[in-house]
Amino acid sequence: MGNIRAAFFDIDGTLLSFATHQVPPSTLRALKGMKAAGIKLFIASGRPPFYMKGMEETLGVPFDGYVLTNGQCCTDGDLNPFYIQALPKESVPALLRWLEAHPDTLCAFCEDEYVYLNRPADLVEKRCEDAHLNPPRHPVGDPARALTHTTYQLNLYMPPEMDAPFAEAVPGYRAVRWNPVFADVIPADGGKAEGLARMMARHGLTADQCIAFGDGGNDIEMLRAAGTGVAMGNASPTVQAAADYVTDTVDRDGIWKAAVHFGLIQE
């Protein structure tokens, strides 16, 4: 494992604990140890770029780049984008028809610097709280705005069994998940693996030089694309099955233990 030159990390459930919403001290020590060893550190998250402003203090270390909105936006360490892929506008009319046919479905439209909802979020607050997720706190806007404004990702608050029918109804879109409450909707040909490839190319890295850490369904492609994929102990069985190695949970020093296991840091 001495060949590893870069590490990619999901945020929620991987670096950040769902229980404390903090980075565990052992994870911070591992990140600093990898950084000191010359390993490049990258974030690979479903969060949009403007959610990352101020996050460096929470995450505790500077990162060399960010793969955001599930691979649809790749930036340098200062959040300057070098690759962007938006949801195809030609499918927005189909999306609007689908939302009209499912009036109880909450949808968050994620633009570059703005997020809005198609309806008030009160319907999903209880489901979010039960899943230890923060309910969306965005203004309500007209979904037709997506016809004239670029949208990079949607958050659709619907049960997992609706993911496939939605993708059939809205060509060019697909749903990926890291929780049962809502799906991240991205371009059908997008995803974290695509963002990983873009970041590797920019930094002259090969897959075997990269290790990736994740816990959600939207991390599966990334775990498979990296030379070494590490699933957190709090990940579902499906995610764990896609990984090369399963470490402990985020709250039980999972990042630290995996970094020691692969020789990225000294115990």
N, C-alpha and C positions, 0 to 999 in steps of 0.2 A: 504493500500500500504506500510505499515511499514515492510513487509516481503521482499521487494526487496533488494537484496544484490549485484546485478551486472547489468550493463547497457552496451549494445552493440550499436555501432554507425557506420552507413555508413559514408563515407567521403564526396564525391562530391554531393552537393545539400542537404546535411544533416548537416555536420559540416562546410564544406567550401561553401561559396556563389559562385554561377556561375557568378554573376555580378562582385564581387570584388576579387574572388579567395583568400579570407581571412576568418578566423574564426571570426564571429561577436563578439564584446565585451561581449554581454549578454550570448552568448554560452560559452565563456571562463569562465565567472563568474559561470555559472551553473556547468560546469565540475569541477572546483575547489571546489565548494560547495558540490558536490556529493562525491568527493574524500575525503574531510574533514569529511564527514558524514560516512566514512567507506565503501562506495559503490565501488566495483571493476569496473574499466572502461576498455572496450575492443573495438578495432576497428574491423569492419567487412566490408571489401572492396574488390572490384574487382582488386585492384592494386597488382602487384607482390611484393615480399619482398624487392627487392633492390630499389623500388620506395619509400619505407618508410624511407630509410636512410636520416637523416636530417629533416624528417617531424615532429619530436617531437617539434622542435622550432616553426614550423608553427602552430601545433595543440595546443601548449601552456601548456600542462600538460603531465606527464608520464602516459602511459597506462600499464595495467597489462598483456596484451596479444593482439595478432593480429590474426584475421581470414582473410587470404589474398587469392588472386586469386579466389574470390568467393567461399571460403571454401576448396580449394585444398591444402592450406598450413596454418597450425596453429602453432604459435610460442609463446614463452614467451615474457615478456616485453622487453627483449634484442634482440629480433628477432632471437632467437635460435629455430629452428623448432622441434616440437615433433610429428607432423603428416603431411604427404605429400601424395597426390594422383595425379598422372600424367595422361594425356590423354592416352588412350590405343594405344600402338604402332601398334597393329595388324590392326588398321583402318587407319593408315597413307597412305597406297597406295590408298585407296578410297578417302581420302582427296586430295591427289595430282591429282588424275583423275578429281575430281570436280573442282579444281582450273584451270586445263588445259581447262576444258569445259566452264569456266567463266573467261576469261582472263582479264576482266576489274575489277575484284574484288580484292581489296587490302586486304592482310592478314598479320597480325603481329603475329609472333611466339614468345611466351613468355617462355623462359627458366628460370633457377634459377637466373642467373646473366647476362643474355643477351637477347635482343629482336632484331629481324630482320624482314624485310619486304620482300614480294615476288616480289615487283615492286616499282618504285618511287611513292611517296605519292602525287604528284601534282594533281592527279585526284580528291582527296577528300578534298583538302584544303578549297575550297569554302564552301562545305557542313559543314565542321567542324566550320569554322568561323561563318556561319549562325546560328549554334546551340550553339555558345559561347563555343566551345571546342577547345583545342589546337590540331593542326594537328600532326600526328605522325612524330617524328624526329629520325628515326632509320636507320641504314645502310640496304642496300638491300643485300639479301643473296639468296642462292639456297634453295628452299623449300624442296628439297630432304634431306637436313640436318636433318629434323625431323625423318628420317628413322634410324638415328644412335645417335641422341641426344634427351634427355628427354624434352618433351614439357608439360607445365602445363596448358596453356590456349592459346586460339587464340583470336585475335580481328579481326572479319570479317566485313569489310565495305560494307554492303549490306542493302537493304531495308527490313523492318520487314516481308514482305510477302514472303521472301526467306528463312526465318528461318526453317519452317517446311519441305520444300523440301530438304534443306541441311541436316537436321537430318535424313531424310529417305535415303539419298544417302551415308551418312557416319555413319555407325552403331557405337554405343557407345559414340557418341558426341551429345550434345544438346546446343542450343543457349539460352542465357538469356540476358535481356536488361535493361539498365537504360537510354538509349537515342535512337533516331531514326536513327542515323548515322551509328552506328556499333553494332554488337552483341558480347558479351563475350561468347566464346565457351568453354565448360567445359565437363568433363565426364558425361555421362547420369545419373549416380547414385550419382553425386556430387552436390554441391551447398552450399549456406550459412547456410542452416538449418543443414546440415551434419557437417559443421565446428563449428556451435553453439553447437551441441551435444558433439563434441569432447572437446571443451573448457569447457563446463559445467562439463563433467566427470572429467577432470583434476583438476578442482577447487572444486569438491564436491558440485556442484550447481544443483538445480532442476529447471524445466522450470518456475514454479510459482514464483521463486526467481529472475527471469530475466525480464528485459524490453529491448526492441529493438527499434531503431529509424532508419527509412529509407525513401527514396523517389523514388526509381527506381523499375522497374519490377524485377530486380534480388534480390530485398529485400523482395518480397512477401512471399517466403517460410520462411524466417527468422522471419518476423512479425507474421506469424501464429505459428511458433515453440516456440517462447518466450511466457511466461505467459501473458505478456502485449506487444502488438505491437502498435507502434506509427508511423503514417504516417505524413510526413511533408505537410504543406499546399500547397507546390509547386509540390507535387506528382500528378500523373495522377489519374483519378477517379478509375481505376482498382486497383491501389495500395492502395488508401484510403479505398476502399471497403474491402480490406483484413485486415485492421487494427482494433484494438479495440478502438482506439482514433485517431482523426485527430487534429493536432496542427496547429499553424500558419506557415508561410513560414520561410525558413532559414534566410531571410533578415528582417523578422518582429518578431525576438526573439522567434522563434518556439521552440527551445530546452529549453530555459529558462521558457517559459510559461508552457510547458508540465511537466518540473521538479517540478515547483511550484504546478501545478494541482495534481500531484500524491504524493505530500508531500515529495519529495526527497531532497528538499532544502527549506529554509525559504525565503519568499518574502522580 
